[in-house]
Amino acid sequence: MTIAAIDWCPQLCPKKNKTIYINNSDKKPGFIIDIVKAVFKNSPFELEIEYYPWSRAIKLVKEGKIDVLLSPAKAEAPSLRYPKEEIGIQRMCFFTSKKSSWNYIDAHSLNKMQIGIGNDTSIEELNDYVKENPEQFQFQPYLGRYLKQSIRKLDNKRIDTFIFTYNTTMYELTRMGVVDKYRNAGCVNTTNIYMAFTAKNDNKTINKAITLFDKKMAELHKKGKIKKIMGNYKLSSWRK
């Protein structure tokens, strides 16, 4: 099976210009990749992962040109097929400069704000607000340079805040050495993310993959292996 993924460390951490095969030995390819490897270890499935911009990845899986998408919230690609078991969670948060005193409380607190956001990303309880107030949002493709572009817009006062996943933003700000210049100004609800399957291709193969995924994920949680994988990235498991 082929898998479409994005550059979204520490969840998904591709090496430059490289296709990742599920049985290779890359160190710290991202905790979602490590979980997928654990799920499909010693299975009859051969998995190949290619990295794309987010909107293109969704489109390719919707069209059945690729079998699997890592790792959407259901609202981001509702036409795909979803297992019962999630592969993680995401928390979308607003980030501002340290000098800003603004904080996100609810939709009313977004009044008159200019907000950076990635195309085809779900911000849960604010999805309707985005549709009703598009003039407040500056959309841009989500790919590897999304965060750097958002920070540049923030520094140049072209936006007041941007919204992105907490883990990735903090990871990248720390890696860039600028974590002290920006702050989390509040988050929307946490949502599950999934290994989502196309609805277009061989149903028998997809059915077997989904069944295996649900069975193995439950086992990995029970044995504490998900907790161990997350610990390798200095993160806590989303299940206690």
JOCOR-V471183 format. One record per backbone hydrogen bond with DSSP energy under -0.5 kcal/mol. NH is the residue of the N-H (numbers start at 1). CO is the residue of the C=O. E is the energy in kcal/mol with one decimal. If there is no record, write none. Layout:
nh: (NH | NH)
co: (CO | CO)
e: (E | E)
This chain:
nh: (3 | 4 | 5 | 8 | 8 | 11 | 12 | 13 | 14 | 18 | 20 | 21 | 22 | 24 | 31 | 32 | 33 | 34 | 35 | 36 | 37 | 38 | 39 | 40 | 41 | 43 | 47 | 48 | 49 | 50 | 52 | 54 | 57 | 58 | 59 | 60 | 61 | 62 | 63 | 64 | 65 | 66 | 67 | 68 | 69 | 70 | 71 | 76 | 77 | 77 | 80 | 81 | 83 | 87 | 88 | 90 | 92 | 93 | 94 | 95 | 96 | 98 | 100 | 104 | 105 | 109 | 110 | 111 | 113 | 115 | 115 | 116 | 117 | 119 | 121 | 126 | 127 | 130 | 131 | 132 | 133 | 136 | 137 | 138 | 139 | 140 | 143 | 146 | 149 | 150 | 151 | 152 | 153 | 154 | 155 | 156 | 157 | 158 | 159 | 160 | 161 | 162 | 163 | 164 | 166 | 169 | 170 | 171 | 172 | 173 | 174 | 175 | 176 | 177 | 177 | 178 | 179 | 181 | 182 | 183 | 185 | 185 | 186 | 188 | 191 | 193 | 194 | 196 | 196 | 197 | 198 | 206 | 207 | 208 | 209 | 210 | 211 | 212 | 213 | 214 | 215 | 216 | 217 | 218 | 219 | 220 | 221 | 222 | 223 | 224 | 225 | 226 | 228 | 229 | 230 | 231 | 232 | 232 | 233 | 234 | 235)
co: (48 | 68 | 50 | 6 | 12 | 8 | 8 | 29 | 12 | 15 | 49 | 19 | 47 | 21 | 10 | 11 | 11 | 30 | 31 | 32 | 33 | 34 | 35 | 36 | 37 | 40 | 45 | 1 | 20 | 3 | 5 | 142 | 53 | 54 | 55 | 56 | 57 | 58 | 59 | 61 | 60 | 60 | 2 | 2 | 196 | 4 | 194 | 73 | 73 | 74 | 77 | 197 | 195 | 193 | 193 | 191 | 90 | 164 | 186 | 162 | 183 | 181 | 97 | 185 | 106 | 106 | 107 | 108 | 110 | 113 | 136 | 161 | 138 | 140 | 118 | 123 | 124 | 126 | 127 | 128 | 129 | 133 | 134 | 115 | 137 | 117 | 141 | 143 | 145 | 146 | 147 | 148 | 149 | 150 | 151 | 152 | 154 | 153 | 153 | 114 | 114 | 95 | 116 | 93 | 91 | 165 | 166 | 167 | 168 | 169 | 170 | 171 | 172 | 173 | 174 | 173 | 173 | 178 | 179 | 96 | 94 | 183 | 94 | 92 | 90 | 88 | 72 | 69 | 194 | 81 | 67 | 202 | 203 | 204 | 205 | 206 | 207 | 208 | 209 | 210 | 211 | 212 | 213 | 214 | 215 | 216 | 217 | 218 | 219 | 221 | 220 | 220 | 224 | 225 | 226 | 227 | 228 | 229 | 230 | 231 | 230)
e: (-2.7 | -3.0 | -2.3 | -1.0 | -2.3 | -1.7 | -1.6 | -3.5 | -0.5 | -1.2 | -1.8 | -0.6 | -2.1 | -1.9 | -2.4 | -1.7 | -1.0 | -2.2 | -2.1 | -2.6 | -2.6 | -2.0 | -2.4 | -2.3 | -0.7 | -1.8 | -0.6 | -2.1 | -2.8 | -2.9 | -2.7 | -2.5 | -2.4 | -2.3 | -2.0 | -2.6 | -1.7 | -2.5 | -2.3 | -0.9 | -1.9 | -1.3 | -0.6 | -1.7 | -3.2 | -2.5 | -0.7 | -1.7 | -0.8 | -0.7 | -1.7 | -3.6 | -0.6 | -2.7 | -1.0 | -2.7 | -0.5 | -3.0 | -3.2 | -2.8 | -2.1 | -2.2 | -1.2 | -3.3 | -0.6 | -1.4 | -1.8 | -1.4 | -2.3 | -0.5 | -3.1 | -2.6 | -2.1 | -2.3 | -1.2 | -2.1 | -2.4 | -2.3 | -1.8 | -2.0 | -1.6 | -1.8 | -1.6 | -3.1 | -0.8 | -1.5 | -0.9 | -2.3 | -2.4 | -2.2 | -2.5 | -2.2 | -2.2 | -2.2 | -2.8 | -2.0 | -1.4 | -2.7 | -1.0 | -2.9 | -1.5 | -1.7 | -2.3 | -2.3 | -2.8 | -2.3 | -2.6 | -2.3 | -2.7 | -2.8 | -2.1 | -2.3 | -2.4 | -0.6 | -0.8 | -2.3 | -0.8 | -2.1 | -0.7 | -2.6 | -3.4 | -0.5 | -0.5 | -2.7 | -2.3 | -2.3 | -2.1 | -2.3 | -0.9 | -3.1 | -2.9 | -2.3 | -3.0 | -2.1 | -2.2 | -2.6 | -2.4 | -2.5 | -2.6 | -2.5 | -2.1 | -2.8 | -2.7 | -1.8 | -1.7 | -2.8 | -2.3 | -2.1 | -2.3 | -1.2 | -1.9 | -1.1 | -1.5 | -2.4 | -2.6 | -2.0 | -1.3 | -0.5 | -1.5 | -1.7 | -2.3)
